[in-house]
């Protein structure tokens, strides 16, 4: 029995927006989608990672600090610099 994949084209997961299904890449038999981050970075990501919340943005955005889980929301942007 073959599982029917869910079409998530156009959906947003954090800063990622799903563009289309990646037909040439399969990670451990998982469905992989081409995504673009809000900053413009493109990456192929498995549907499971997106839906489980394991990724919400690209590394460039994480390095900016605002998506990091330990980000301190009590400090203003002026105090960070």
C-alpha positions as CSV (number, residue, x, y, z in Angstrom):
1,X,0.0,0.0,0.0
2,X,1.5,3.3,-1.1
3,X,0.9,6.4,1.2
4,X,-0.7,9.3,-0.5
5,X,1.4,12.4,0.0
6,X,-0.2,15.7,1.2
7,X,0.2,18.7,-1.2
8,X,1.6,21.5,1.0
9,X,2.5,23.8,-2.0
10,X,2.1,27.4,-0.9
11,X,1.9,26.7,2.8
12,X,4.1,28.5,5.3
13,X,6.0,26.9,8.1
14,X,7.8,29.5,10.2
15,X,9.8,31.6,7.7
16,X,9.7,28.8,5.1
17,X,7.3,28.9,2.2
18,X,6.8,25.7,0.2
19,X,7.3,26.3,-3.5
20,X,6.8,22.8,-5.0
21,X,7.5,19.1,-4.6
22,X,11.1,18.0,-5.2
23,X,10.9,15.0,-7.5
24,X,14.6,14.2,-7.7
25,X,15.5,14.1,-4.0
26,X,14.3,11.5,-1.4
27,X,15.7,11.4,2.1
28,X,15.1,7.9,3.6
29,X,12.0,7.5,1.3
30,X,10.5,10.8,2.6
31,X,8.7,13.3,0.4
32,X,10.9,16.4,0.0
33,X,9.7,19.9,-0.9
34,X,11.5,22.9,-2.3
35,X,11.2,25.8,0.1
36,X,12.3,29.5,0.2
37,X,13.0,31.3,3.5
38,X,11.7,34.9,4.0
39,X,15.3,36.1,3.4
40,X,15.5,34.4,0.0
41,X,17.5,31.2,0.9
42,X,16.3,28.1,-0.9
43,X,16.4,24.6,0.5
44,X,14.9,21.1,0.0
45,X,13.2,20.0,3.2
46,X,11.2,16.9,4.1
47,X,7.5,17.3,4.8
48,X,8.0,15.7,8.2
49,X,10.6,18.3,9.3
50,X,8.3,21.1,8.3
51,X,5.1,19.7,9.9
52,X,6.9,18.7,13.1
53,X,8.4,22.2,13.5
54,X,12.0,20.9,13.3
55,X,12.9,23.8,11.0
56,X,11.4,27.2,11.0
57,X,14.0,29.2,9.1
58,X,17.4,29.0,7.3
59,X,20.7,29.1,9.1
60,X,21.3,32.7,8.1
61,X,18.1,33.8,9.9
62,X,19.0,31.7,12.9
63,X,22.4,33.3,13.1
64,X,20.7,36.6,13.3
65,X,19.5,35.4,16.7
66,X,15.8,36.1,16.6
67,X,14.8,32.5,15.9
68,X,17.1,31.0,18.4
69,X,15.3,29.3,21.3
70,X,17.6,31.1,23.8
71,X,16.9,34.5,22.4
72,X,16.2,36.9,25.2
73,X,13.0,38.8,24.4
74,X,13.5,41.3,27.3
75,X,16.5,43.0,25.6
76,X,15.8,45.7,23.0
77,X,17.5,45.7,19.6
78,X,19.6,48.7,20.6
79,X,21.0,46.9,23.7
80,X,22.1,43.9,21.5
81,X,24.6,45.9,19.5
